[in-house]
């Protein structure tokens, strides 16, 4: 059965913790941090970090260019607002359920 996006965020937060939405990002950062501690990993981590920064720069420039275009910018703004509301409503629903559980003990 398909869930609403807000329900998906609530389920992810409930089952995997509050940091579930940013878990993959934290995993990559932790991996790069561990790799930078070993002698050969330092060079490898530097190369991977430069690659990631180059990819993020390309994505950023594409998004900035698209943001300034008439119809593409509208769609990007619509997607951004939709994602923001999904996260806000998801955390609101989670807080509501947590409050009801705290008040009723069920």
Helices and strands as residue ranges (DSSP letters): H 5-16, G 18-22, H 23-35, H 39-68, H 70-104
